[in-house]
Amino acid sequence: MQFCRWRTDRRSSLDIPPVFAALQPITALAGFPLLLGLALLTLLHEDVAIAVGASLVSVGTVSIGVTAITLLCGIVIGDLFIYVLGLLSLRVGWIRRRSEGPMLERCRVALQKNLLPTLVTCRIVPGVLFPTYFACGVMRVPFLRFIVITLVTAGVHVGLLLTLMTSSLEAAAVQVQVIGIGCAALLVVLRTKRAQSIAGAAFARLRARVEPHLPSGLREALHCNPAPRALALPGLPVVPAGAPTIGWAERIPPLLFYIPLAVQWLALGVRYRSVTLPTAANPSIEAGGLLGESKIACMDLIGPAARRWAARSMALTNRPSLTPAALDRLASGAGLSFPLVAKPDIGWRGIGVRLVRDAADLRAYLAGFPAEARVILQEHVEYAGEAGIFYVRKPGERHGRIFSMTFRYFPHVVGDGRSSLRELIAADPRASWKADLHHEALAGRLDEVPAAGRTVRLSLVGSSRVGGLYKDACGHVTATLTARFDEIADQMPGFHFGRFDVRFASVERLAMGEDFRIIEVNGAGAEAIHMWDPEFRLGAAYATLFHQQALMFEVADACRAQGAKPLTAWELVSYQRRQQSLLPLYPASN
């Protein structure tokens, strides 16, 4: 096979652009060594190798097809080499021991579920390819899936860059100008109401023609998986039938979704001269409440004058000496009575939260809890509604504001008298979204057939992690409610930025600042969760989070000006490692 294509005398060396003149001596080399060197160059840096290949194509040394195949082979072989290194590393004892355990098993499952977006991200984001591909080998990601995805992503990467680099710069410039002028003109036209009306009608007609021919799953996704029935839970507004239940923001893998926010975080870190500045946003909370903080310490910030708005709570350290009788005495001494909510003191998104019916049930919960770790026992607030209220008050301000309020609808199904729990979960768009978690939590009840009209709660917590539905409640914020949280924050020295998770009796009473209890206080690591409402557009969700993140740095900077010191990067990492080491050890929620 002839690997190289030599230039004829159609074009003299005087016609070769000066940029490529230095490459002419390369044509004196034999074809195979040249291509082998190009393939080996991909092991050092893929994009540099593609640039060199484009230069060789431009001076006529090799054809673009041969160059693309050579680059693709070099890249794929390099990726396989990293994968095999990961596999071989398991022969090293200390690596093999650290690749086992519950936390690594969860990482392995998560990686395999999100393999495609993960490998696509690695191809785009510099610096993460080697550790990720190495981890694929260590975690034994199926070889066939790995090689297929690698071939596709590498092929697109090589083809796109090689095509762009070998195009005529003059032609490319003209094309960019034409496209730019066309886009500008289109934007000007679309700003008129008449054009918007015409475009909207045309899109509606096109969608009506195309949609019936799409697969049912894709049709449901386009409508954000509409609710088949009205969602009516006590204490909460009714969500009508047909309302979207899964938004576009939830469909994006977290690794990809948070990349724009990570970029903004770095930019804000440069602007404020500290990437760990948010740890100073709440000087009275460990790490500012960004991560790894004690939840009971946050609750204890609420002073005596405002304690009536907080659920009674106590903390204990898990020790073998805690018998059911001792636990009963401890709970009674703190003014608590069963049933109680037991949850980790250092937690995240409702992991390990469980309702315990009596002292024996609590003892069984503690038996699966890490030894010497702290547990919070909290009264079970009977109010039906649940909300997340995000409160912000800069240092020195007399009044704060409620930046976000969100209603949480706990995951549930409604019986029809015929279908089992397993079938009801599969038929419900929201419940089926987290079916694996529900099957695990309700393993002994999946064949149960609930009576018609009976609501079966699938999880104690309403977190989106377990399929809870979030609905924007900012329209229910009142001046009276804001004033109530001003009173509470007055009793919390050093608290400026975070979310109160509350249970409440009714929307009307909550708006009046009455009949609610705070069940958790979250600091700088909390989100304005109303943006997870499925009715939010993706752009609006990002706008909310960008605003929240910028506000967090602004508040933290004001606290720093008053003497608060942010953690160092190493201190923040230690908090993160402590939290991540505990999460896999907690018992399952119920």
RAHUBEL-V812275 format. One record per residue. N is the residue number from 1. RES is the residue in one small letter. SS is DSSP state (A for helix, B for strand, O for the rest). OMEGA is omega in whole degrees, 0 to 359 (999 if undefined). BURIAL is # if it has 16 or more other C-alpha atoms within 10 Angstrom, else .. Layout:
BEGIN
n->N res->RES ss->SS omega->OMEGA burial->BURIAL
n->N res->RES ss->SS omega->OMEGA burial->BURIAL
END
This chain:
BEGIN
n->1 res->m ss->O omega->180 burial->.
n->2 res->q ss->O omega->186 burial->.
n->3 res->f ss->O omega->187 burial->.
n->4 res->c ss->O omega->178 burial->#
n->5 res->r ss->O omega->184 burial->.
n->6 res->w ss->O omega->178 burial->.
n->7 res->r ss->O omega->172 burial->.
n->8 res->t ss->O omega->182 burial->.
n->9 res->d ss->O omega->176 burial->.
n->10 res->r ss->O omega->186 burial->.
n->11 res->r ss->O omega->180 burial->.
n->12 res->s ss->O omega->179 burial->.
n->13 res->s ss->A omega->179 burial->.
n->14 res->l ss->A omega->181 burial->.
n->15 res->d ss->A omega->183 burial->.
n->16 res->i ss->O omega->179 burial->.
n->17 res->p ss->O omega->181 burial->.
n->18 res->p ss->A omega->181 burial->.
n->19 res->v ss->A omega->184 burial->.
n->20 res->f ss->A omega->183 burial->.
n->21 res->a ss->A omega->182 burial->.
n->22 res->a ss->O omega->182 burial->.
n->23 res->l ss->O omega->184 burial->.
n->24 res->q ss->A omega->179 burial->.
n->25 res->p ss->A omega->181 burial->.
n->26 res->i ss->A omega->183 burial->.
n->27 res->t ss->A omega->178 burial->#
n->28 res->a ss->A omega->181 burial->.
n->29 res->l ss->O omega->175 burial->.
n->30 res->a ss->O omega->186 burial->.
n->31 res->g ss->A omega->186 burial->#
n->32 res->f ss->A omega->178 burial->.
n->33 res->p ss->A omega->180 burial->.
n->34 res->l ss->A omega->180 burial->#
n->35 res->l ss->A omega->177 burial->#
n->36 res->l ss->A omega->178 burial->.
n->37 res->g ss->A omega->179 burial->.
n->38 res->l ss->A omega->179 burial->#
n->39 res->a ss->A omega->180 burial->#
n->40 res->l ss->A omega->180 burial->#
n->41 res->l ss->A omega->178 burial->#
n->42 res->t ss->A omega->179 burial->#
n->43 res->l ss->A omega->179 burial->#
n->44 res->l ss->A omega->179 burial->.
n->45 res->h ss->O omega->185 burial->.
n->46 res->e ss->A omega->185 burial->#
n->47 res->d ss->A omega->176 burial->#
n->48 res->v ss->A omega->179 burial->.
n->49 res->a ss->A omega->178 burial->#
n->50 res->i ss->A omega->178 burial->#
n->51 res->a ss->A omega->178 burial->.
n->52 res->v ss->A omega->178 burial->#
n->53 res->g ss->A omega->178 burial->#
n->54 res->a ss->A omega->178 burial->#
n->55 res->s ss->A omega->179 burial->#
n->56 res->l ss->A omega->177 burial->#
n->57 res->v ss->A omega->184 burial->#
n->58 res->s ss->A omega->180 burial->#
n->59 res->v ss->O omega->175 burial->#
n->60 res->g ss->O omega->182 burial->#
n->61 res->t ss->O omega->179 burial->#
n->62 res->v ss->O omega->178 burial->#
n->63 res->s ss->O omega->183 burial->#
n->64 res->i ss->A omega->179 burial->#
n->65 res->g ss->A omega->179 burial->.
n->66 res->v ss->A omega->180 burial->#
n->67 res->t ss->A omega->181 burial->#
n->68 res->a ss->A omega->180 burial->#
n->69 res->i ss->A omega->180 burial->#
n->70 res->t ss->A omega->180 burial->#
n->71 res->l ss->A omega->181 burial->#
n->72 res->l ss->A omega->179 burial->#
n->73 res->c ss->A omega->180 burial->#
n->74 res->g ss->A omega->181 burial->#
n->75 res->i ss->A omega->182 burial->#
n->76 res->v ss->A omega->178 burial->#
n->77 res->i ss->A omega->177 burial->#
n->78 res->g ss->A omega->179 burial->#
n->79 res->d ss->A omega->178 burial->#
n->80 res->l ss->A omega->179 burial->#
n->81 res->f ss->A omega->179 burial->#
n->82 res->i ss->A omega->179 burial->#
n->83 res->y ss->A omega->180 burial->#
n->84 res->v ss->A omega->176 burial->#
n->85 res->l ss->A omega->178 burial->#
n->86 res->g ss->A omega->178 burial->#
n->87 res->l ss->A omega->182 burial->#
n->88 res->l ss->A omega->182 burial->.
n->89 res->s ss->A omega->180 burial->.
n->90 res->l ss->O omega->176 burial->#
n->91 res->r ss->O omega->177 burial->.
n->92 res->v ss->O omega->189 burial->.
n->93 res->g ss->A omega->186 burial->.
n->94 res->w ss->A omega->176 burial->.
n->95 res->i ss->A omega->180 burial->.
n->96 res->r ss->A omega->180 burial->.
n->97 res->r ss->A omega->181 burial->.
n->98 res->r ss->A omega->177 burial->.
n->99 res->s ss->O omega->179 burial->#
n->100 res->e ss->O omega->179 burial->.
n->101 res->g ss->O omega->185 burial->.
n->102 res->p ss->A omega->183 burial->.
n->103 res->m ss->A omega->179 burial->.
n->104 res->l ss->A omega->178 burial->.
n->105 res->e ss->A omega->177 burial->.
n->106 res->r ss->A omega->177 burial->.
n->107 res->c ss->A omega->181 burial->.
n->108 res->r ss->A omega->180 burial->#
n->109 res->v ss->A omega->181 burial->.
n->110 res->a ss->A omega->180 burial->.
n->111 res->l ss->A omega->181 burial->#
n->112 res->q ss->A omega->178 burial->#
n->113 res->k ss->A omega->185 burial->.
n->114 res->n ss->O omega->186 burial->.
n->115 res->l ss->A omega->182 burial->#
n->116 res->l ss->A omega->180 burial->#
n->117 res->p ss->A omega->180 burial->#
n->118 res->t ss->A omega->182 burial->#
n->119 res->l ss->A omega->175 burial->#
n->120 res->v ss->A omega->179 burial->#
n->121 res->t ss->A omega->180 burial->#
n->122 res->c ss->A omega->180 burial->#
n->123 res->r ss->A omega->183 burial->#
n->124 res->i ss->A omega->187 burial->.
n->125 res->v ss->O omega->182 burial->.
n->126 res->p ss->O omega->170 burial->.
n->127 res->g ss->O omega->184 burial->.
n->128 res->v ss->O omega->185 burial->.
n->129 res->l ss->A omega->184 burial->#
n->130 res->f ss->A omega->181 burial->#
n->131 res->p ss->A omega->181 burial->.
n->132 res->t ss->A omega->179 burial->#
n->133 res->y ss->A omega->176 burial->#
n->134 res->f ss->A omega->178 burial->#
n->135 res->a ss->A omega->177 burial->#
n->136 res->c ss->A omega->177 burial->#
n->137 res->g ss->A omega->181 burial->#
n->138 res->v ss->A omega->183 burial->#
n->139 res->m ss->O omega->175 burial->#
n->140 res->r ss->O omega->173 burial->#
n->141 res->v ss->O omega->181 burial->#
n->142 res->p ss->O omega->187 burial->.
n->143 res->f ss->A omega->184 burial->.
n->144 res->l ss->A omega->178 burial->.
n->145 res->r ss->A omega->181 burial->.
n->146 res->f ss->A omega->185 burial->#
n->147 res->i ss->A omega->180 burial->#
n->148 res->v ss->A omega->180 burial->.
n->149 res->i ss->A omega->179 burial->#
n->150 res->t ss->A omega->179 burial->#
n->151 res->l ss->A omega->182 burial->#
n->152 res->v ss->A omega->182 burial->.
n->153 res->t ss->A omega->179 burial->#
n->154 res->a ss->A omega->179 burial->#
n->155 res->g ss->A omega->178 burial->#
n->156 res->v ss->A omega->181 burial->.
n->157 res->h ss->A omega->182 burial->#
n->158 res->v ss->A omega->183 burial->#
n->159 res->g ss->A omega->182 burial->#
n->160 res->l ss->A omega->183 burial->.
n->161 res->l ss->A omega->182 burial->.
n->162 res->l ss->A omega->178 burial->#
n->163 res->t ss->A omega->180 burial->.
n->164 res->l ss->A omega->185 burial->.
n->165 res->m ss->A omega->182 burial->#
n->166 res->t ss->A omega->178 burial->#
n->167 res->s ss->O omega->176 burial->.
n->168 res->s ss->O omega->180 burial->.
n->169 res->l ss->A omega->181 burial->.
n->170 res->e ss->A omega->179 burial->.
n->171 res->a ss->A omega->180 burial->.
n->172 res->a ss->A omega->180 burial->.
n->173 res->a ss->A omega->179 burial->.
n->174 res->v ss->A omega->180 burial->.
n->175 res->q ss->A omega->179 burial->.
n->176 res->v ss->A omega->179 burial->.
n->177 res->q ss->A omega->181 burial->.
n->178 res->v ss->A omega->180 burial->.
n->179 res->i ss->A omega->180 burial->.
n->180 res->g ss->A omega->179 burial->.
n->181 res->i ss->A omega->179 burial->.
n->182 res->g ss->A omega->179 burial->.
n->183 res->c ss->A omega->179 burial->.
n->184 res->a ss->A omega->180 burial->.
n->185 res->a ss->A omega->180 burial->.
n->186 res->l ss->A omega->179 burial->.
n->187 res->l ss->A omega->179 burial->.
n->188 res->v ss->A omega->181 burial->.
n->189 res->v ss->A omega->184 burial->.
n->190 res->l ss->A omega->177 burial->.
n->191 res->r ss->O omega->178 burial->.
n->192 res->t ss->O omega->181 burial->.
n->193 res->k ss->A omega->181 burial->.
n->194 res->r ss->A omega->180 burial->.
n->195 res->a ss->A omega->179 burial->.
n->196 res->q ss->A omega->179 burial->.
n->197 res->s ss->A omega->180 burial->.
n->198 res->i ss->A omega->181 burial->.
n->199 res->a ss->A omega->179 burial->.
n->200 res->g ss->A omega->179 burial->.
n->201 res->a ss->A omega->179 burial->.
n->202 res->a ss->A omega->180 burial->.
n->203 res->f ss->A omega->180 burial->.
n->204 res->a ss->A omega->179 burial->.
n->205 res->r ss->A omega->179 burial->.
n->206 res->l ss->A omega->180 burial->.
n->207 res->r ss->A omega->180 burial->.
n->208 res->a ss->A omega->179 burial->.
n->209 res->r ss->A omega->187 burial->.
n->210 res->v ss->A omega->190 burial->.
n->211 res->e ss->A omega->181 burial->.
n->212 res->p ss->O omega->182 burial->.
n->213 res->h ss->O omega->181 burial->.
n->214 res->l ss->O omega->174 burial->.
n->215 res->p ss->O omega->185 burial->.
n->216 res->s ss->A omega->180 burial->.
n->217 res->g ss->A omega->180 burial->.
n->218 res->l ss->A omega->177 burial->.
n->219 res->r ss->A omega->179 burial->.
n->220 res->e ss->A omega->180 burial->.
n->221 res->a ss->A omega->180 burial->#
n->222 res->l ss->A omega->178 burial->.
n->223 res->h ss->O omega->181 burial->.
n->224 res->c ss->O omega->177 burial->#
n->225 res->n ss->O omega->184 burial->#
n->226 res->p ss->B omega->179 burial->#
n->227 res->a ss->O omega->180 burial->#
n->228 res->p ss->O omega->181 burial->.
n->229 res->r ss->O omega->176 burial->.
n->230 res->a ss->O omega->177 burial->.
n->231 res->l ss->B omega->182 burial->#
n->232 res->a ss->O omega->177 burial->.
n->233 res->l ss->O omega->182 burial->.
n->234 res->p ss->O omega->175 burial->.
n->235 res->g ss->O omega->185 burial->#
n->236 res->l ss->O omega->176 burial->#
n->237 res->p ss->O omega->179 burial->#
n->238 res->v ss->O omega->173 burial->.
n->239 res->v ss->B omega->188 burial->#
n->240 res->p ss->O omega->174 burial->.
n->241 res->a ss->O omega->181 burial->.
n->242 res->g ss->O omega->178 burial->.
n->243 res->a ss->O omega->179 burial->#
n->244 res->p ss->B omega->181 burial->#
n->245 res->t ss->O omega->179 burial->#
n->246 res->i ss->O omega->182 burial->#
n->247 res->g ss->O omega->181 burial->#
n->248 res->w ss->A omega->180 burial->#
n->249 res->a ss->A omega->180 burial->#
n->250 res->e ss->A omega->182 burial->.
n->251 res->r ss->A omega->181 burial->.
n->252 res->i ss->O omega->177 burial->.
n->253 res->p ss->O omega->183 burial->.
n->254 res->p ss->A omega->181 burial->.
n->255 res->l ss->A omega->179 burial->.
n->256 res->l ss->A omega->186 burial->.
n->257 res->f ss->A omega->187 burial->.
n->258 res->y ss->O omega->179 burial->.
n->259 res->i ss->A omega->178 burial->.
n->260 res->p ss->A omega->179 burial->.
n->261 res->l ss->A omega->176 burial->.
n->262 res->a ss->A omega->178 burial->.
n->263 res->v ss->A omega->179 burial->.
n->264 res->q ss->A omega->179 burial->.
n->265 res->w ss->A omega->180 burial->#
n->266 res->l ss->A omega->179 burial->.
n->267 res->a ss->A omega->177 burial->.
n->268 res->l ss->A omega->177 burial->#
n->269 res->g ss->A omega->177 burial->#
n->270 res->v ss->A omega->181 burial->.
n->271 res->r ss->A omega->183 burial->.
n->272 res->y ss->A omega->173 burial->.
n->273 res->r ss->O omega->177 burial->.
n->274 res->s ss->O omega->178 burial->#
n->275 res->v ss->O omega->178 burial->#
n->276 res->t ss->O omega->183 burial->#
n->277 res->l ss->A omega->181 burial->#
n->278 res->p ss->A omega->178 burial->#
n->279 res->t ss->A omega->176 burial->#
n->280 res->a ss->A omega->184 burial->#
n->281 res->a ss->O omega->178 burial->#
n->282 res->n ss->O omega->187 burial->#
n->283 res->p ss->O omega->182 burial->#
n->284 res->s ss->O omega->181 burial->#
n->285 res->i ss->O omega->177 burial->#
n->286 res->e ss->A omega->179 burial->#
n->287 res->a ss->A omega->181 burial->#
n->288 res->g ss->A omega->185 burial->#
n->289 res->g ss->A omega->180 burial->#
n->290 res->l ss->O omega->175 burial->#
n->291 res->l ss->O omega->173 burial->#
n->292 res->g ss->O omega->183 burial->#
n->293 res->e ss->O omega->176 burial->#
n->294 res->s ss->O omega->181 burial->#
n->295 res->k ss->A omega->179 burial->#
n->296 res->i ss->A omega->177 burial->#
n->297 res->a ss->A omega->177 burial->.
n->298 res->c ss->A omega->178 burial->#
n->299 res->m ss->A omega->182 burial->#
n->300 res->d ss->A omega->176 burial->.
n->301 res->l ss->O omega->182 burial->#
n->302 res->i ss->O omega->185 burial->#
n->303 res->g ss->O omega->184 burial->.
n->304 res->p ss->A omega->183 burial->.
n->305 res->a ss->A omega->182 burial->.
n->306 res->a ss->A omega->185 burial->#
n->307 res->r ss->A omega->182 burial->#
n->308 res->r ss->A omega->179 burial->.
n->309 res->w ss->A omega->182 burial->#
n->310 res->a ss->B omega->176 burial->#
n->311 res->a ss->O omega->178 burial->#
n->312 res->r ss->O omega->184 burial->#
n->313 res->s ss->B omega->173 burial->#
n->314 res->m ss->B omega->179 burial->#
n->315 res->a ss->B omega->173 burial->#
n->316 res->l ss->B omega->178 burial->#
n->317 res->t ss->B omega->184 burial->.
n->318 res->n ss->O omega->179 burial->#
n->319 res->r ss->O omega->180 burial->.
n->320 res->p ss->O omega->183 burial->.
n->321 res->s ss->O omega->182 burial->.
n->322 res->l ss->O omega->177 burial->.
n->323 res->t ss->O omega->176 burial->.
n->324 res->p ss->A omega->180 burial->#
n->325 res->a ss->A omega->179 burial->.
n->326 res->a ss->A omega->179 burial->.
n->327 res->l ss->A omega->178 burial->#
n->328 res->d ss->A omega->179 burial->#
n->329 res->r ss->A omega->180 burial->.
n->330 res->l ss->A omega->180 burial->#
n->331 res->a ss->A omega->180 burial->#
n->332 res->s ss->A omega->179 burial->.
n->333 res->g ss->A omega->179 burial->.
n->334 res->a ss->O omega->179 burial->.
n->335 res->g ss->O omega->181 burial->.
n->336 res->l ss->O omega->177 burial->#
n->337 res->s ss->O omega->180 burial->#
n->338 res->f ss->O omega->4 burial->#
n->339 res->p ss->O omega->180 burial->#
n->340 res->l ss->B omega->172 burial->#
n->341 res->v ss->B omega->177 burial->#
n->342 res->a ss->B omega->180 burial->#
n->343 res->k ss->B omega->181 burial->#
n->344 res->p ss->B omega->177 burial->#
n->345 res->d ss->O omega->175 burial->#
n->346 res->i ss->O omega->187 burial->#
n->347 res->g ss->O omega->181 burial->#
n->348 res->w ss->O omega->172 burial->#
n->349 res->r ss->O omega->173 burial->.
n->350 res->g ss->O omega->179 burial->#
n->351 res->i ss->O omega->176 burial->#
n->352 res->g ss->O omega->180 burial->#
n->353 res->v ss->O omega->184 burial->#
n->354 res->r ss->B omega->173 burial->#
n->355 res->l ss->B omega->180 burial->#
n->356 res->v ss->B omega->188 burial->#
n->357 res->r ss->O omega->182 burial->.
n->358 res->d ss->O omega->184 burial->.
n->359 res->a ss->A omega->179 burial->#
n->360 res->a ss->A omega->177 burial->.
n->361 res->d ss->A omega->178 burial->.
n->362 res->l ss->A omega->179 burial->#
n->363 res->r ss->A omega->178 burial->#
n->364 res->a ss->A omega->177 burial->.
n->365 res->y ss->A omega->181 burial->#
n->366 res->l ss->A omega->179 burial->#
n->367 res->a ss->A omega->178 burial->.
n->368 res->g ss->O omega->183 burial->.
n->369 res->f ss->O omega->180 burial->#
n->370 res->p ss->O omega->179 burial->#
n->371 res->a ss->O omega->178 burial->.
n->372 res->e ss->O omega->175 burial->.
n->373 res->a ss->O omega->184 burial->#
n->374 res->r ss->B omega->179 burial->#
n->375 res->v ss->B omega->174 burial->#
n->376 res->i ss->B omega->171 burial->#
n->377 res->l ss->B omega->186 burial->#
n->378 res->q ss->B omega->177 burial->#
n->379 res->e ss->B omega->178 burial->#
n->380 res->h ss->O omega->181 burial->#
n->381 res->v ss->O omega->187 burial->#
n->382 res->e ss->O omega->180 burial->.
n->383 res->y ss->O omega->188 burial->#
n->384 res->a ss->O omega->185 burial->.
n->385 res->g ss->B omega->177 burial->#
n->386 res->e ss->B omega->182 burial->#
n->387 res->a ss->B omega->171 burial->#
n->388 res->g ss->B omega->184 burial->#
n->389 res->i ss->B omega->183 burial->#
n->390 res->f ss->B omega->187 burial->#
n->391 res->y ss->B omega->180 burial->#
n->392 res->v ss->B omega->172 burial->#
n->393 res->r ss->O omega->181 burial->#
n->394 res->k ss->O omega->178 burial->#
n->395 res->p ss->O omega->178 burial->#
n->396 res->g ss->O omega->179 burial->.
n->397 res->e ss->O omega->180 burial->.
n->398 res->r ss->O omega->183 burial->.
n->399 res->h ss->O omega->176 burial->#
n->400 res->g ss->O omega->178 burial->#
n->401 res->r ss->B omega->175 burial->#
n->402 res->i ss->B omega->184 burial->#
n->403 res->f ss->B omega->184 burial->#
n->404 res->s ss->B omega->170 burial->#
n->405 res->m ss->B omega->186 burial->#
n->406 res->t ss->B omega->172 burial->#
n->407 res->f ss->B omega->178 burial->#
n->408 res->r ss->B omega->175 burial->#
n->409 res->y ss->B omega->184 burial->#
n->410 res->f ss->O omega->180 burial->#
n->411 res->p ss->O omega->184 burial->#
n->412 res->h ss->B omega->171 burial->#
n->413 res->v ss->B omega->179 burial->#
n->414 res->v ss->B omega->183 burial->#
n->415 res->g ss->O omega->176 burial->#
n->416 res->d ss->O omega->180 burial->.
n->417 res->g ss->O omega->182 burial->.
n->418 res->r ss->O omega->188 burial->.
n->419 res->s ss->O omega->176 burial->#
n->420 res->s ss->O omega->178 burial->#
n->421 res->l ss->A omega->179 burial->#
n->422 res->r ss->A omega->181 burial->#
n->423 res->e ss->A omega->179 burial->.
n->424 res->l ss->A omega->178 burial->#
n->425 res->i ss->A omega->181 burial->#
n->426 res->a ss->A omega->183 burial->#
n->427 res->a ss->A omega->182 burial->.
n->428 res->d ss->O omega->185 burial->#
n->429 res->p ss->A omega->181 burial->#
n->430 res->r ss->A omega->181 burial->#
n->431 res->a ss->A omega->181 burial->#
n->432 res->s ss->A omega->178 burial->#
n->433 res->w ss->A omega->180 burial->#
n->434 res->k ss->O omega->186 burial->#
n->435 res->a ss->A omega->182 burial->#
n->436 res->d ss->A omega->180 burial->.
n->437 res->l ss->A omega->181 burial->#
n->438 res->h ss->A omega->177 burial->#
n->439 res->h ss->A omega->179 burial->#
n->440 res->e ss->A omega->183 burial->.
n->441 res->a ss->A omega->184 burial->#
n->442 res->l ss->O omega->187 burial->#
n->443 res->a ss->O omega->183 burial->.
n->444 res->g ss->O omega->185 burial->.
n->445 res->r ss->O omega->189 burial->.
n->446 res->l ss->O omega->179 burial->#
n->447 res->d ss->O omega->178 burial->.
n->448 res->e ss->O omega->180 burial->.
n->449 res->v ss->O omega->180 burial->#
n->450 res->p ss->O omega->178 burial->#
n->451 res->a ss->O omega->180 burial->.
n->452 res->a ss->O omega->179 burial->.
n->453 res->g ss->O omega->181 burial->.
n->454 res->r ss->O omega->178 burial->.
n->455 res->t ss->B omega->179 burial->.
n->456 res->v ss->B omega->179 burial->.
n->457 res->r ss->B omega->184 burial->.
n->458 res->l ss->O omega->181 burial->#
n->459 res->s ss->O omega->177 burial->#
n->460 res->l ss->O omega->182 burial->#
n->461 res->v ss->O omega->179 burial->#
n->462 res->g ss->O omega->182 burial->#
n->463 res->s ss->O omega->176 burial->#
n->464 res->s ss->A omega->178 burial->#
n->465 res->r ss->A omega->181 burial->.
n->466 res->v ss->A omega->176 burial->#
n->467 res->g ss->O omega->176 burial->#
n->468 res->g ss->O omega->180 burial->#
n->469 res->l ss->B omega->179 burial->#
n->470 res->y ss->B omega->178 burial->#
n->471 res->k ss->B omega->180 burial->#
n->472 res->d ss->B omega->180 burial->#
n->473 res->a ss->O omega->181 burial->#
n->474 res->c ss->A omega->179 burial->.
n->475 res->g ss->A omega->180 burial->.
n->476 res->h ss->A omega->178 burial->.
n->477 res->v ss->O omega->180 burial->#
n->478 res->t ss->O omega->177 burial->.
n->479 res->a ss->A omega->180 burial->.
n->480 res->t ss->A omega->179 burial->.
n->481 res->l ss->A omega->178 burial->#
n->482 res->t ss->A omega->179 burial->#
n->483 res->a ss->A omega->178 burial->#
n->484 res->r ss->A omega->179 burial->#
n->485 res->f ss->A omega->169 burial->#
n->486 res->d ss->A omega->179 burial->#
n->487 res->e ss->A omega->180 burial->.
n->488 res->i ss->A omega->180 burial->#
n->489 res->a ss->A omega->175 burial->#
n->490 res->d ss->A omega->181 burial->#
n->491 res->q ss->O omega->181 burial->#
n->492 res->m ss->O omega->182 burial->#
n->493 res->p ss->O omega->177 burial->.
n->494 res->g ss->O omega->177 burial->#
n->495 res->f ss->O omega->184 burial->#
n->496 res->h ss->O omega->192 burial->#
n->497 res->f ss->B omega->179 burial->#
n->498 res->g ss->B omega->185 burial->#
n->499 res->r ss->B omega->172 burial->#
n->500 res->f ss->B omega->172 burial->#
n->501 res->d ss->B omega->187 burial->#
n->502 res->v ss->B omega->167 burial->#
n->503 res->r ss->B omega->184 burial->#
n->504 res->f ss->B omega->184 burial->#
n->505 res->a ss->O omega->181 burial->#
n->506 res->s ss->O omega->180 burial->#
n->507 res->v ss->A omega->182 burial->#
n->508 res->e ss->A omega->181 burial->.
n->509 res->r ss->A omega->177 burial->.
n->510 res->l ss->A omega->179 burial->#
n->511 res->a ss->A omega->178 burial->#
n->512 res->m ss->O omega->180 burial->#
n->513 res->g ss->O omega->183 burial->#
n->514 res->e ss->O omega->173 burial->#
n->515 res->d ss->O omega->173 burial->#
n->516 res->f ss->B omega->176 burial->#
n->517 res->r ss->B omega->176 burial->#
n->518 res->i ss->B omega->179 burial->#
n->519 res->i ss->B omega->178 burial->#
n->520 res->e ss->B omega->175 burial->#
n->521 res->v ss->B omega->180 burial->#
n->522 res->n ss->B omega->183 burial->#
n->523 res->g ss->O omega->187 burial->#
n->524 res->a ss->O omega->180 burial->#
n->525 res->g ss->O omega->181 burial->#
n->526 res->a ss->O omega->177 burial->#
n->527 res->e ss->O omega->168 burial->#
n->528 res->a ss->O omega->196 burial->#
n->529 res->i ss->A omega->178 burial->#
n->530 res->h ss->A omega->180 burial->#
n->531 res->m ss->A omega->177 burial->#
n->532 res->w ss->A omega->174 burial->#
n->533 res->d ss->O omega->182 burial->#
n->534 res->p ss->O omega->179 burial->#
n->535 res->e ss->O omega->178 burial->#
n->536 res->f ss->O omega->171 burial->#
n->537 res->r ss->O omega->183 burial->.
n->538 res->l ss->A omega->179 burial->.
n->539 res->g ss->A omega->179 burial->.
n->540 res->a ss->A omega->178 burial->.
n->541 res->a ss->A omega->178 burial->#
n->542 res->y ss->A omega->180 burial->#
n->543 res->a ss->A omega->179 burial->.
n->544 res->t ss->A omega->182 burial->#
n->545 res->l ss->A omega->176 burial->#
n->546 res->f ss->A omega->179 burial->#
n->547 res->h ss->A omega->180 burial->.
n->548 res->q ss->A omega->182 burial->#
n->549 res->q ss->A omega->177 burial->#
n->550 res->a ss->A omega->179 burial->.
n->551 res->l ss->A omega->179 burial->#
n->552 res->m ss->A omega->178 burial->#
n->553 res->f ss->A omega->180 burial->#
n->554 res->e ss->A omega->178 burial->#
n->555 res->v ss->A omega->180 burial->#
n->556 res->a ss->A omega->178 burial->#
n->557 res->d ss->A omega->177 burial->#
n->558 res->a ss->A omega->177 burial->#
n->559 res->c ss->A omega->179 burial->#
n->560 res->r ss->A omega->179 burial->#
n->561 res->a ss->A omega->179 burial->.
n->562 res->q ss->O omega->173 burial->.
n->563 res->g ss->O omega->178 burial->.
n->564 res->a ss->O omega->181 burial->#
n->565 res->k ss->O omega->176 burial->#
n->566 res->p ss->O omega->177 burial->#
n->567 res->l ss->O omega->170 burial->#
n->568 res->t ss->O omega->180 burial->.
n->569 res->a ss->A omega->181 burial->.
n->570 res->w ss->A omega->178 burial->.
n->571 res->e ss->A omega->179 burial->.
n->572 res->l ss->A omega->178 burial->#
n->573 res->v ss->A omega->180 burial->.
n->574 res->s ss->A omega->176 burial->.
n->575 res->y ss->A omega->180 burial->#
n->576 res->q ss->A omega->180 burial->#
n->577 res->r ss->A omega->178 burial->.
n->578 res->r ss->A omega->180 burial->.
n->579 res->q ss->A omega->183 burial->#
n->580 res->q ss->A omega->179 burial->#
n->581 res->s ss->A omega->182 burial->.
n->582 res->l ss->A omega->188 burial->#
n->583 res->l ss->A omega->182 burial->#
n->584 res->p ss->O omega->184 burial->#
n->585 res->l ss->O omega->183 burial->#
n->586 res->y ss->O omega->175 burial->#
n->587 res->p ss->O omega->179 burial->#
n->588 res->a ss->O omega->175 burial->#
n->589 res->s ss->O omega->174 burial->#
n->590 res->n ss->O omega->999 burial->#
END
